[in-house]
């Protein structure tokens, strides 16, 4: 009898634990479904099949309306408050904007972009140099007509036009002049060197070949004695 009672108590306790586990699993599943918003519930509430018929989700509209979003935490509420304070201080919401104020904004901003009303211009565009149109109509005076065979017409064309053969001839003349100057300089240098050699040879003949070195030694010795 005692063994039967123990078995019955153990079986009853195990059945109660199984019931508690099932109950907790059901609660967890309901809590998981509540984390999603109304949008996901509405999306999954109805779907269309391939043949065009609609398939309804077992969730009803009353159940969807009863689902509430997750509550915000303390740090999220604090962050929202700080954002609201910043926006209230920096942004000015205006419903209607006059055309006159829109026209005045680029002149006030200096042609730039102003993020806020009291903020300095963040982006300043470069001032483009616009082409100034002539204010007065130009006076075009008729020019003097010249005949093609006249001397004046030919002189004007010569002063403007350039002939390639003339350029080649001028370059050849300049080249010949530069060569003649170079040859004359080389000839003058050779003549000066030849004259110096002749002068030294004449001195050697008159005073002897050893005269110049001997005089140099004598002068050096005298300077050292002093």
Z-matrix of the N, CA and C atoms (Angstrom, degrees):
N
C 1 1.458
C 2 1.522 1 111.26
N 3 1.324 2 114.39 1 -41.54
C 4 1.475 3 117.75 2 179.73
C 5 1.513 4 111.42 3 -64.02
N 6 1.388 5 115.13 4 -37.71
C 7 1.470 6 117.67 5 -180.00
C 8 1.507 7 111.91 6 -67.75
N 9 1.340 8 116.95 7 -36.03
C 10 1.463 9 119.87 8 179.06
C 11 1.518 10 110.82 9 -66.55
N 12 1.336 11 116.00 10 -39.62
C 13 1.470 12 118.92 11 179.15
C 14 1.527 13 110.96 12 -63.45
N 15 1.352 14 115.28 13 -42.66
C 16 1.470 15 118.25 14 -179.89
C 17 1.527 16 111.19 15 -62.44
N 18 1.352 17 115.02 16 -41.42
C 19 1.465 18 117.85 17 179.50
C 20 1.525 19 111.07 18 -64.13
N 21 1.345 20 114.95 19 -40.81
C 22 1.469 21 118.07 20 -179.73
C 23 1.525 22 111.29 21 -66.08
N 24 1.345 23 117.09 22 -39.35
C 25 1.474 24 119.75 23 179.32
C 26 1.517 25 111.23 24 -67.27
N 27 1.371 26 115.52 25 -39.95
C 28 1.471 27 118.39 26 179.53
C 29 1.512 28 111.29 27 -66.26
N 30 1.349 29 116.46 28 -40.13
C 31 1.468 30 119.13 29 179.14
C 32 1.518 31 111.04 30 -66.59
N 33 1.345 32 116.87 31 -38.52
C 34 1.471 33 119.62 32 179.11
C 35 1.523 34 111.42 33 -66.95
N 36 1.352 35 116.53 34 -39.99
C 37 1.476 36 119.36 35 178.90
C 38 1.516 37 111.25 36 -66.18
N 39 1.354 38 117.04 37 -39.55
C 40 1.469 39 119.47 38 178.67
C 41 1.516 40 111.18 39 -65.46
N 42 1.341 41 116.07 40 -38.52
C 43 1.468 42 119.06 41 178.18
C 44 1.529 43 110.78 42 -66.01
N 45 1.339 44 117.30 43 -38.15
C 46 1.462 45 120.14 44 177.55
C 47 1.533 46 111.49 45 -65.06
N 48 1.358 47 116.34 46 -40.20
C 49 1.471 48 119.35 47 178.06
C 50 1.525 49 111.19 48 -64.43
N 51 1.363 50 114.96 49 -40.48
C 52 1.465 51 117.37 50 177.17
C 53 1.518 52 111.00 51 -62.96
N 54 1.329 53 116.32 52 -39.12
C 55 1.462 54 119.00 53 178.35
C 56 1.514 55 111.75 54 -65.28
N 57 1.322 56 117.04 55 -41.28
C 58 1.469 57 120.19 56 176.98
C 59 1.521 58 111.29 57 -62.43
N 60 1.347 59 117.36 58 -40.69
C 61 1.469 60 120.50 59 179.75
C 62 1.521 61 110.94 60 -64.56
N 63 1.335 62 116.89 61 -42.48
C 64 1.470 63 120.00 62 177.67
C 65 1.518 64 111.12 63 -63.48
N 66 1.330 65 115.96 64 -39.95
C 67 1.462 66 119.63 65 -179.65
C 68 1.529 67 111.13 66 -65.12
N 69 1.337 68 117.03 67 -41.63
C 70 1.473 69 120.73 68 178.17
C 71 1.528 70 111.42 69 -65.80
N 72 1.361 71 115.82 70 -39.51
C 73 1.471 72 118.79 71 178.43
C 74 1.516 73 110.90 72 -63.12
N 75 1.339 74 117.12 73 -39.19
C 76 1.468 75 120.12 74 178.29
C 77 1.517 76 110.88 75 -64.69
N 78 1.330 77 117.75 76 -41.34
C 79 1.470 78 121.23 77 179.05
C 80 1.527 79 110.74 78 -64.32
N 81 1.348 80 116.82 79 -41.38
C 82 1.469 81 120.03 80 179.40
C 83 1.517 82 111.28 81 -64.04
N 84 1.345 83 116.53 82 -39.38
C 85 1.463 84 119.43 83 179.06
C 86 1.514 85 111.45 84 -65.10
N 87 1.346 86 117.40 85 -40.11
C 88 1.471 87 120.81 86 177.73
C 89 1.523 88 110.68 87 -65.77
N 90 1.338 89 116.87 88 -40.28
C 91 1.473 90 120.11 89 178.88
C 92 1.517 91 111.19 90 -65.42
N 93 1.350 92 116.46 91 -36.27
C 94 1.470 93 119.29 92 178.70
C 95 1.511 94 111.33 93 -67.17
N 96 1.338 95 116.87 94 -36.90
C 97 1.469 96 119.41 95 178.81
C 98 1.510 97 112.12 96 -70.01
N 99 1.336 98 118.33 97 -30.79
C 100 1.468 99 120.47 98 -179.76
C 101 1.513 100 112.87 99 -72.81
N 102 1.344 101 118.59 100 -18.19
C 103 1.471 102 119.83 101 -179.96
C 104 1.512 103 111.82 102 -68.52
N 105 1.301 104 116.50 103 -30.33
C 106 1.456 105 119.10 104 178.20
C 107 1.511 106 109.54 105 -75.08
N 108 1.333 107 117.17 106 151.74
C 109 1.453 108 121.81 107 -178.79
C 110 1.506 109 112.22 108 -79.84
N 111 1.319 110 113.32 109 -176.97
C 112 1.452 111 119.95 110 178.67
C 113 1.526 112 112.09 111 -68.34
N 114 1.336 113 115.57 112 -27.48
C 115 1.465 114 118.84 113 -176.68
C 116 1.510 115 111.56 114 -64.45
N 117 1.359 116 116.64 115 -44.06
C 118 1.461 117 119.16 116 179.83
C 119 1.510 118 110.90 117 -66.10
N 120 1.341 119 117.11 118 -35.60
C 121 1.456 120 119.74 119 178.75
C 122 1.510 121 111.17 120 -66.67
N 123 1.358 122 116.24 121 -39.68
C 124 1.454 123 119.76 122 178.88
C 125 1.514 124 111.66 123 -67.83
N 126 1.339 125 116.12 124 -36.16
C 127 1.461 126 119.20 125 -179.92
C 128 1.508 127 110.64 126 -66.28
N 129 1.346 128 117.07 127 -42.42
C 130 1.459 129 121.24 128 -177.87
C 131 1.520 130 112.75 129 -83.70
N 132 1.328 131 119.18 130 -6.40
C 133 1.458 132 121.09 131 -177.20
C 134 1.511 133 112.14 132 -70.37
N 135 1.331 134 116.93 133 -35.46
C 136 1.462 135 120.15 134 -178.97
C 137 1.504 136 109.02 135 -139.59
N 138 1.323 137 117.47 136 140.60
C 139 1.457 138 123.83 137 177.58
C 140 1.507 139 108.64 138 -143.26
N 141 1.300 140 116.70 139 154.02
C 142 1.463 141 122.31 140 -178.34
C 143 1.504 142 109.36 141 -101.77
N 144 1.296 143 117.63 142 136.10
C 145 1.463 144 122.77 143 177.65
C 146 1.511 145 110.02 144 -84.11
N 147 1.329 146 116.05 145 176.20
C 148 1.466 147 120.65 146 -177.94
C 149 1.517 148 112.30 147 -68.00
N 150 1.322 149 118.83 148 -30.96
C 151 1.460 150 121.72 149 -179.94
C 152 1.521 151 112.92 150 -84.26
N 153 1.360 152 118.94 151 4.43
C 154 1.454 153 122.08 152 176.81
C 155 1.501 154 114.26 153 95.66
N 156 1.335 155 119.35 154 -8.55
C 157 1.454 156 121.41 155 179.63
C 158 1.520 157 110.07 156 -80.52
N 159 1.325 158 116.35 157 148.57
C 160 1.466 159 121.81 158 -179.15
C 161 1.507 160 109.87 159 -90.42
N 162 1.352 161 115.04 160 140.26
C 163 1.459 162 121.92 161 178.67
C 164 1.514 163 106.58 162 -113.05
N 165 1.299 164 118.54 163 119.54
C 166 1.470 165 122.85 164 -177.71
C 167 1.500 166 109.75 165 -88.67
N 168 1.334 167 114.58 166 145.58
C 169 1.465 168 121.86 167 177.48
C 170 1.520 169 108.91 168 -82.48
N 171 1.304 170 118.53 169 149.22
C 172 1.472 171 118.67 170 179.23
C 173 1.512 172 114.34 171 -61.54
N 174 1.371 173 119.54 172 -21.98
C 175 1.459 174 120.56 173 177.82
C 176 1.519 175 109.89 174 -70.40
N 177 1.298 176 118.34 175 136.23
C 178 1.452 177 124.32 176 178.28
C 179 1.530 178 109.72 177 -94.81
N 180 1.360 179 116.16 178 165.23
C 181 1.455 180 121.12 179 -179.15
C 182 1.527 181 111.33 180 -64.78
N 183 1.340 182 116.20 181 -34.69
C 184 1.469 183 118.59 182 179.10
C 185 1.518 184 111.28 183 -63.77
N 186 1.350 185 115.83 184 -38.51
C 187 1.453 186 119.57 185 178.98
C 188 1.527 187 111.09 186 -68.40
N 189 1.366 188 116.25 187 -35.86
C 190 1.471 189 119.95 188 179.92
C 191 1.521 190 110.27 189 -66.54
N 192 1.347 191 116.65 190 -40.90
C 193 1.461 192 119.85 191 -179.94
C 194 1.523 193 111.98 192 -65.87
N 195 1.317 194 115.80 193 -31.99
C 196 1.462 195 118.27 194 -179.19
C 197 1.519 196 112.60 195 -73.70
N 198 1.379 197 117.44 196 -18.96
C 199 1.467 198 119.98 197 -179.11
C 200 1.520 199 109.07 198 -69.29
N 201 1.278 200 118.46 199 129.35
C 202 1.462 201 124.05 200 -178.77
C 203 1.522 202 109.63 201 -111.83
N 204 1.348 203 118.09 202 145.62
C 205 1.468 204 120.04 203 178.95
C 206 1.521 205 111.47 204 -69.88
N 207 1.330 206 114.07 205 165.71
C 208 1.459 207 119.72 206 -179.68
C 209 1.530 208 110.36 207 -68.14
N 210 1.298 209 116.93 208 142.09
C 211 1.464 210 121.34 209 179.81
C 212 1.524 211 110.34 210 -73.17
N 213 1.343 212 114.76 211 144.24
C 214 1.460 213 120.07 212 179.21
C 215 1.520 214 110.35 213 -74.84
N 216 1.323 215 114.30 214 148.22
C 217 1.454 216 119.85 215 178.81
C 218 1.526 217 110.42 216 -86.72
N 219 1.334 218 114.99 217 173.63
C 220 1.468 219 119.87 218 -174.50
C 221 1.533 220 111.28 219 -64.43
N 222 1.337 221 118.26 220 -43.75
C 223 1.470 222 119.90 221 -177.77
C 224 1.524 223 111.32 222 -69.32
N 225 1.367 224 117.09 223 -29.55
C 226 1.461 225 119.11 224 176.92
C 227 1.521 226 111.20 225 -69.60
N 228 1.318 227 116.69 226 -41.10
C 229 1.469 228 120.06 227 177.68
C 230 1.522 229 110.64 228 -64.40
N 231 1.332 230 116.48 229 -40.30
C 232 1.470 231 120.45 230 179.08
C 233 1.526 232 110.99 231 -64.08
N 234 1.345 233 116.68 232 -41.30
C 235 1.462 234 119.69 233 178.38
C 236 1.515 235 112.22 234 -64.90
N 237 1.342 236 117.82 235 -39.34
C 238 1.461 237 120.76 236 177.20
C 239 1.521 238 111.64 237 -63.32
N 240 1.323 239 117.10 238 -39.56
C 241 1.470 240 120.19 239 179.05
C 242 1.524 241 111.36 240 -64.60
N 243 1.335 242 116.48 241 -43.10
C 244 1.473 243 119.00 242 178.76
C 245 1.524 244 111.44 243 -64.19
N 246 1.331 245 117.25 244 -39.61
C 247 1.467 246 119.91 245 177.09
C 248 1.519 247 111.47 246 -63.52
N 249 1.320 248 117.38 247 -41.27
C 250 1.460 249 120.57 248 177.90
C 251 1.521 250 111.34 249 -63.15
N 252 1.330 251 117.30 250 -40.15
C 253 1.471 252 120.31 251 177.67
C 254 1.519 253 111.26 252 -63.14
N 255 1.343 254 116.78 253 -42.78
C 256 1.471 255 120.25 254 -179.65
C 257 1.520 256 110.53 255 -64.13
N 258 1.336 257 116.85 256 -43.87
C 259 1.460 258 120.07 257 -179.34
C 260 1.516 259 111.64 258 -66.60
N 261 1.321 260 117.58 259 -37.70
C 262 1.462 261 120.06 260 178.45
C 263 1.520 262 111.71 261 -65.02
N 264 1.334 263 118.13 262 -33.26
C 265 1.462 264 121.45 263 -178.23
C 266 1.522 265 112.34 264 -81.08
N 267 1.318 266 117.94 265 -33.68
C 268 1.467 267 120.79 266 -171.91
C 269 1.519 268 113.50 267 -99.23
N 270 1.326 269 118.24 268 -29.28
C 271 1.458 270 120.90 269 -175.66
C 272 1.523 271 110.28 270 -102.94
N 273 1.332 272 115.42 271 140.42
C 274 1.456 273 122.47 272 172.77
C 275 1.518 274 107.46 273 -119.25
N 276 1.306 275 117.27 274 112.64
C 277 1.464 276 122.10 275 -177.59
C 278 1.516 277 108.05 276 -87.26
N 279 1.341 278 116.40 277 123.64
C 280 1.456 279 123.18 278 -179.32
C 281 1.516 280 107.74 279 -120.14
N 282 1.308 281 116.77 280 131.15
C 283 1.463 282 119.55 281 -177.74
C 284 1.524 283 111.41 282 -80.15
N 285 1.322 284 116.75 283 -53.97
C 286 1.461 285 121.63 284 -176.93
C 287 1.513 286 108.88 285 -113.99
N 288 1.336 287 115.89 286 136.78
C 289 1.461 288 122.29 287 179.25
C 290 1.519 289 107.55 288 -120.05
N 291 1.330 290 115.49 289 127.24
C 292 1.460 291 119.65 290 179.50
C 293 1.510 292 110.40 291 -75.83
N 294 1.332 293 115.16 292 154.11
C 295 1.469 294 119.85 293 177.66
C 296 1.516 295 111.11 294 -66.33
N 297 1.344 296 116.54 295 -33.57
C 298 1.469 297 119.55 296 -179.05
C 299 1.512 298 110.78 297 -65.54
N 300 1.346 299 116.59 298 -39.55
C 301 1.467 300 118.91 299 179.07
C 302 1.512 301 110.97 300 -66.66
N 303 1.344 302 117.96 301 -35.70
C 304 1.462 303 120.46 302 177.54
C 305 1.515 304 111.36 303 -65.40
N 306 1.329 305 117.00 304 -35.93
C 307 1.459 306 119.57 305 178.80
C 308 1.518 307 111.80 306 -71.62
N 309 1.349 308 116.68 307 -30.61
C 310 1.464 309 119.45 308 -178.24
C 311 1.514 310 113.22 309 -79.88
N 312 1.327 311 117.66 310 -20.30
C 313 1.471 312 119.43 311 -175.74
C 314 1.516 313 113.59 312 -61.82
N 315 1.357 314 121.92 313 -43.74
C 316 1.468 315 118.05 314 -179.54
C 317 1.505 316 113.75 315 -64.63
N 318 1.358 317 117.68 316 -33.68
C 319 1.461 318 118.93 317 178.17
C 320 1.521 319 111.38 318 -69.71
N 321 1.352 320 116.73 319 -35.93
C 322 1.461 321 119.36 320 178.43
C 323 1.521 322 111.11 321 -70.90
N 324 1.325 323 115.83 322 -39.13
C 325 1.462 324 119.55 323 -178.99
C 326 1.517 325 112.64 324 -77.61
N 327 1.299 326 117.21 325 -11.69
C 328 1.453 327 118.62 326 -177.28
C 329 1.515 328 112.81 327 72.61
N 330 1.346 329 115.97 328 32.87
C 331 1.449 330 119.17 329 179.74
C 332 1.506 331 114.50 330 77.09
N 333 1.348 332 119.09 331 17.97
C 334 1.457 333 121.97 332 -178.04
C 335 1.515 334 111.50 333 -114.08
N 336 1.319 335 114.97 334 -171.76
C 337 1.460 336 122.66 335 179.88
C 338 1.522 337 107.75 336 -110.96
N 339 1.314 338 116.94 337 125.15
C 340 1.463 339 122.27 338 -179.91
C 341 1.528 340 107.57 339 -110.41
N 342 1.340 341 116.06 340 118.82
C 343 1.456 342 120.10 341 -177.34
C 344 1.519 343 111.83 342 -69.13
N 345 1.345 344 117.41 343 -43.08
C 346 1.451 345 122.10 344 178.30
C 347 1.524 346 108.83 345 -126.10
N 348 1.326 347 115.89 346 165.28
C 349 1.461 348 119.57 347 -174.05
C 350 1.518 349 111.85 348 -67.86
N 351 1.333 350 117.93 349 -40.83
C 352 1.459 351 121.73 350 -177.84
C 353 1.522 352 112.80 351 -95.81
N 354 1.324 353 117.74 352 1.45
C 355 1.469 354 120.80 353 -178.33
C 356 1.521 355 110.12 354 -87.92
N 357 1.342 356 117.53 355 153.10
C 358 1.469 357 119.67 356 176.13
C 359 1.519 358 110.54 357 -69.17
N 360 1.325 359 117.73 358 157.95
C 361 1.470 360 119.31 359 179.80
C 362 1.517 361 111.12 360 -64.41
N 363 1.326 362 116.18 361 123.08
C 364 1.463 363 120.15 362 -178.38
C 365 1.510 364 112.71 363 -81.45
N 366 1.330 365 117.96 364 -38.80
C 367 1.463 366 122.62 365 -178.57
C 368 1.517 367 107.10 366 -119.91
N 369 1.309 368 117.38 367 118.63
C 370 1.462 369 122.99 368 -179.84
C 371 1.514 370 107.61 369 -112.85
N 372 1.304 371 115.79 370 123.54
C 373 1.453 372 120.61 371 -179.97
C 374 1.526 373 109.64 372 -82.24
N 375 1.322 374 115.46 373 148.37
C 376 1.460 375 120.55 374 176.73
C 377 1.523 376 109.24 375 -71.44
N 378 1.318 377 115.13 376 138.86
C 379 1.457 378 119.61 377 179.01
C 380 1.528 379 109.43 378 -74.79
N 381 1.294 380 115.28 379 116.90
C 382 1.465 381 120.12 380 -178.81
C 383 1.523 382 109.32 381 -80.64
N 384 1.319 383 114.96 382 137.58
C 385 1.462 384 120.66 383 178.15
C 386 1.526 385 108.61 384 -80.19
N 387 1.303 386 114.79 385 107.83
C 388 1.454 387 118.99 386 179.94
C 389 1.526 388 109.56 387 -81.29
N 390 1.317 389 114.85 388 144.18
C 391 1.458 390 120.34 389 179.09
C 392 1.525 391 109.44 390 -71.40
N 393 1.320 392 115.10 391 125.09
C 394 1.455 393 119.78 392 179.52
C 395 1.525 394 109.54 393 -84.04
N 396 1.292 395 114.80 394 122.84
C 397 1.462 396 120.00 395 -179.98
C 398 1.529 397 109.60 396 -79.80
N 399 1.306 398 117.00 397 150.16
C 400 1.473 399 119.01 398 178.09
C 401 1.524 400 110.63 399 -65.39
N 402 1.337 401 114.79 400 130.31
C 403 1.460 402 119.95 401 -178.65
C 404 1.523 403 111.88 402 -78.08
N 405 1.326 404 115.35 403 -35.92
C 406 1.456 405 119.68 404 -179.17
C 407 1.520 406 109.75 405 -106.00
N 408 1.278 407 114.75 406 151.43
C 409 1.459 408 120.27 407 178.16
C 410 1.526 409 108.95 408 -75.33
N 411 1.340 410 118.72 409 126.25
C 412 1.468 411 119.24 410 -178.17
C 413 1.527 412 111.60 411 -67.86
N 414 1.332 413 113.27 412 144.58
C 415 1.470 414 119.90 413 178.11
C 416 1.525 415 108.93 414 -92.55
N 417 1.285 416 116.20 415 112.32
C 418 1.466 417 122.05 416 179.90
C 419 1.525 418 107.47 417 -98.87
N 420 1.319 419 113.71 418 106.85
C 421 1.461 420 118.47 419 -179.64
C 422 1.523 421 110.05 420 -88.17
N 423 1.300 422 116.40 421 139.57
C 424 1.474 423 118.20 422 178.63
C 425 1.520 424 110.86 423 -69.58
N 426 1.338 425 117.42 424 131.51
C 427 1.454 426 121.51 425 -179.59
C 428 1.523 427 112.51 426 -80.73
N 429 1.321 428 113.54 427 168.10
C 430 1.461 429 119.98 428 -179.91
C 431 1.525 430 109.46 429 -77.88
N 432 1.298 431 115.85 430 124.75
C 433 1.454 432 120.46 431 -179.77
C 434 1.529 433 109.48 432 -78.76
N 435 1.328 434 115.71 433 131.94
C 436 1.463 435 121.57 434 -179.98
C 437 1.518 436 109.46 435 -119.06
N 438 1.295 437 114.23 436 145.82
C 439 1.459 438 119.11 437 177.00
C 440 1.524 439 109.92 438 -80.48
N 441 1.322 440 116.40 439 148.42
C 442 1.458 441 121.10 440 -177.30
C 443 1.525 442 112.39 441 -69.32
N 444 1.302 443 117.69 442 -25.60
C 445 1.470 444 120.64 443 -178.62
C 446 1.527 445 113.08 444 -90.14
N 447 1.325 446 117.96 445 -2.35
C 448 1.458 447 119.95 446 -177.30
C 449 1.529 448 110.71 447 -79.22
N 450 1.355 449 115.57 448 158.02
C 451 1.468 450 121.45 449 -179.08
C 452 1.530 451 111.40 450 -68.98
N 453 1.315 452 116.87 451 -37.50
C 454 1.461 453 120.43 452 -179.02
C 455 1.527 454 110.92 453 -62.50
N 456 1.321 455 115.90 454 -41.81
C 457 1.467 456 120.10 455 178.47
C 458 1.530 457 110.90 456 -64.10
N 459 1.336 458 116.94 457 -41.64
C 460 1.468 459 120.74 458 178.82
C 461 1.531 460 111.74 459 -65.76
N 462 1.332 461 116.20 460 -39.57
C 463 1.471 462 119.14 461 178.31
C 464 1.534 463 111.80 462 -64.34
N 465 1.331 464 116.80 463 -39.26
C 466 1.461 465 119.94 464 177.11
C 467 1.527 466 111.63 465 -63.67
N 468 1.315 467 115.95 466 -40.19
C 469 1.472 468 119.22 467 179.36
C 470 1.524 469 110.62 468 -67.53
N 471 1.325 470 117.24 469 -40.39
C 472 1.468 471 120.17 470 179.16
C 473 1.530 472 111.99 471 -64.93
N 474 1.325 473 116.31 472 -37.04
C 475 1.464 474 118.97 473 179.16
C 476 1.533 475 112.42 474 -68.41
N 477 1.308 476 116.38 475 -24.04
C 478 1.469 477 120.23 476 -179.19
C 479 1.516 478 111.67 477 -97.18
N 480 1.338 479 116.36 478 -46.53
C 481 1.464 480 120.61 479 -174.13
C 482 1.523 481 110.65 480 -77.23
N 483 1.324 482 116.00 481 156.34
C 484 1.459 483 123.81 482 179.66
C 485 1.519 484 107.88 483 -129.98
N 486 1.340 485 115.65 484 131.14
C 487 1.461 486 120.80 485 179.63
C 488 1.523 487 109.25 486 -100.04
N 489 1.320 488 116.50 487 137.37
C 490 1.457 489 120.90 488 -179.67
C 491 1.513 490 113.24 489 -66.99
N 492 1.324 491 118.14 490 -36.20
C 493 1.466 492 121.56 491 179.79
C 494 1.520 493 110.82 492 -66.21
N 495 1.327 494 116.57 493 -37.90
C 496 1.465 495 119.51 494 177.43
C 497 1.527 496 111.12 495 -63.61
N 498 1.323 497 116.29 496 -39.06
C 499 1.467 498 119.85 497 179.05
C 500 1.522 499 110.46 498 -65.01
N 501 1.342 500 117.77 499 -42.21
C 502 1.466 501 121.14 500 178.88
C 503 1.525 502 111.32 501 -63.56
N 504 1.335 503 116.79 502 -41.54
C 505 1.464 504 120.03 503 179.55
C 506 1.527 505 110.87 504 -64.91
N 507 1.334 506 117.61 505 -41.83
C 508 1.462 507 120.40 506 179.42
C 509 1.527 508 111.02 507 -65.11
N 510 1.324 509 117.39 508 -38.12
C 511 1.467 510 119.92 509 178.13
C 512 1.524 511 111.56 510 -66.68
N 513 1.326 512 117.48 511 -38.14
C 514 1.474 513 120.08 512 177.59
C 515 1.521 514 111.17 513 -64.75
N 516 1.317 515 116.91 514 -42.40
C 517 1.464 516 119.87 515 178.52
C 518 1.532 517 111.48 516 -62.77
N 519 1.324 518 116.84 517 -42.59
C 520 1.463 519 119.85 518 178.71
C 521 1.525 520 110.99 519 -64.09
N 522 1.333 521 117.23 520 -37.38
C 523 1.468 522 120.82 521 179.06
C 524 1.536 523 111.11 522 -66.49
N 525 1.313 524 116.73 523 -42.25
C 526 1.467 525 120.16 524 179.06
C 527 1.526 526 111.45 525 -64.88
N 528 1.326 527 117.04 526 -39.56
C 529 1.460 528 119.95 527 178.68
C 530 1.527 529 111.25 528 -63.96
N 531 1.333 530 117.01 529 -42.68
C 532 1.463 531 119.84 530 179.59
C 533 1.527 532 111.51 531 -65.65
N 534 1.340 533 117.91 532 -37.48
C 535 1.467 534 120.88 533 177.19
C 536 1.523 535 111.38 534 -65.66
N 537 1.339 536 116.83 535 -40.61
C 538 1.466 537 120.23 536 178.86
C 539 1.528 538 110.72 537 -63.75
N 540 1.337 539 118.30 538 -40.58
C 541 1.461 540 120.85 539 177.86
C 542 1.522 541 111.09 540 -63.91
N 543 1.321 542 117.58 541 -41.31
C 544 1.461 543 120.71 542 179.36
C 545 1.526 544 111.58 543 -64.83
N 546 1.320 545 116.43 544 -41.89
C 547 1.467 546 119.96 545 178.98
C 548 1.522 547 111.40 546 -65.18
N 549 1.330 548 116.75 547 -39.30
C 550 1.472 549 119.52 548 179.26
C 551 1.532 550 111.10 549 -65.87
N 552 1.336 551 118.03 550 -38.05
C 553 1.466 552 120.75 551 177.63
C 554 1.528 553 111.00 552 -65.59
N 555 1.331 554 116.36 553 -43.33
C 556 1.465 555 119.37 554 178.96
C 557 1.532 556 111.09 555 -63.51
N 558 1.341 557 117.23 556 -40.55
C 559 1.469 558 120.65 557 179.16
C 560 1.522 559 110.88 558 -65.05
N 561 1.341 560 118.21 559 -39.90
C 562 1.466 561 121.28 560 178.97
C 563 1.522 562 110.64 561 -65.37
N 564 1.350 563 118.17 562 -39.23
C 565 1.465 564 120.84 563 178.58
C 566 1.522 565 110.89 564 -65.85
N 567 1.324 566 117.46 565 -40.90
C 568 1.466 567 120.72 566 178.38
C 569 1.527 568 111.27 567 -65.13
N 570 1.317 569 117.10 568 -40.73
C 571 1.467 570 120.47 569 179.42
C 572 1.526 571 110.77 570 -64.69
N 573 1.330 572 118.18 571 -40.19
C 574 1.465 573 120.96 572 178.75
C 575 1.521 574 110.84 573 -64.93
N 576 1.331 575 117.77 574 -40.90
C 577 1.468 576 120.54 575 178.10
C 578 1.517 577 111.24 576 -65.27
N 579 1.325 578 116.91 577 -38.43
C 580 1.468 579 120.51 578 179.42
C 581 1.523 580 110.84 579 -66.88
N 582 1.328 581 117.76 580 -40.33
C 583 1.458 582 120.65 581 178.63
C 584 1.525 583 111.18 582 -63.88
N 585 1.345 584 117.06 583 -39.41
C 586 1.462 585 120.45 584 178.44
C 587 1.520 586 111.03 585 -64.16
N 588 1.313 587 117.59 586 -39.95
C 589 1.463 588 120.85 587 178.25
C 590 1.532 589 111.17 588 -64.82
N 591 1.326 590 116.56 589 -41.85
C 592 1.470 591 120.25 590 178.74
C 593 1.529 592 111.13 591 -64.11
N 594 1.325 593 118.31 592 -38.18
C 595 1.455 594 121.34 593 179.90
C 596 1.525 595 110.68 594 -66.33
N 597 1.335 596 117.54 595 -42.83
C 598 1.463 597 120.89 596 179.07
C 599 1.523 598 110.76 597 -65.41
N 600 1.314 599 117.53 598 -38.73
C 601 1.472 600 121.03 599 179.03
C 602 1.528 601 111.21 600 -65.46
N 603 1.343 602 116.50 601 -39.38
C 604 1.466 603 119.59 602 178.51
C 605 1.527 604 111.28 603 -65.51
N 606 1.324 605 118.12 604 -39.41
C 607 1.461 606 121.03 605 177.34
C 608 1.527 607 111.73 606 -64.55
N 609 1.307 608 117.01 607 -38.12
C 610 1.458 609 120.43 608 179.15
C 611 1.532 610 111.30 609 -65.60
N 612 1.314 611 115.23 610 -37.52
C 613 1.465 612 118.33 611 179.78
C 614 1.531 613 111.04 612 -68.81
N 615 1.329 614 115.98 613 -39.65
C 616 1.465 615 118.81 614 -176.23
C 617 1.523 616 110.88 615 -75.84
N 618 1.298 617 119.93 616 -48.36
C 619 1.461 618 123.32 617 -171.65
C 620 1.538 619 114.12 618 -105.70
N 621 1.268 620 117.50 619 -3.32
C 622 1.462 621 120.05 620 179.21
C 623 1.529 622 111.27 621 96.25
N 624 1.308 623 113.79 622 157.52
C 625 1.467 624 118.52 623 -176.45
C 626 1.532 625 112.34 624 -74.02
N 627 1.407 626 117.17 625 -28.20
C 628 1.456 627 120.06 626 -176.15
C 629 1.530 628 113.10 627 -93.65
N 630 1.287 629 117.03 628 7.99
C 631 1.464 630 118.98 629 -175.26
C 632 1.525 631 111.75 630 -70.80
N 633 1.283 632 116.69 631 -47.45
C 634 1.470 633 120.10 632 -176.68
C 635 1.530 634 112.68 633 -64.06
N 636 1.345 635 121.69 634 -46.14
C 637 1.469 636 119.49 635 176.86
C 638 1.514 637 113.13 636 -63.96
N 639 1.339 638 117.43 637 -36.01
C 640 1.469 639 119.84 638 179.70
C 641 1.516 640 111.09 639 -65.91
N 642 1.304 641 117.34 640 -41.41
C 643 1.464 642 120.91 641 178.60
C 644 1.517 643 110.33 642 -63.99
N 645 1.326 644 117.24 643 -38.87
C 646 1.468 645 120.61 644 179.73
C 647 1.520 646 110.94 645 -64.47
N 648 1.336 647 117.69 646 -40.73
C 649 1.465 648 120.33 647 178.92
C 650 1.527 649 111.13 648 -65.97
N 651 1.326 650 115.79 649 -42.11
C 652 1.463 651 119.83 650 179.73
C 653 1.520 652 111.21 651 -61.06
N 654 1.319 653 116.18 652 -41.76
C 655 1.468 654 119.92 653 -179.53
C 656 1.533 655 111.12 654 -66.83
N 657 1.316 656 117.37 655 -40.62
C 658 1.463 657 119.97 656 178.05
C 659 1.531 658 111.95 657 -63.17
N 660 1.344 659 116.54 658 -41.57
C 661 1.474 660 119.64 659 179.48
C 662 1.519 661 111.02 660 -64.27
N 663 1.326 662 118.20 661 -40.03
C 664 1.464 663 121.02 662 178.33
C 665 1.537 664 111.41 663 -63.89
N 666 1.317 665 115.16 664 -40.77
C 667 1.471 666 118.05 665 179.44
C 668 1.526 667 111.64 666 -65.16
N 669 1.305 668 116.72 667 -38.08
C 670 1.462 669 119.84 668 179.12
C 671 1.530 670 111.69 669 -66.52
N 672 1.360 671 117.17 670 -38.15
C 673 1.458 672 120.12 671 178.90
C 674 1.520 673 111.20 672 -63.25
N 675 1.279 674 117.56 673 -39.32
C 676 1.460 675 121.11 674 179.87
C 677 1.525 676 110.83 675 -66.47
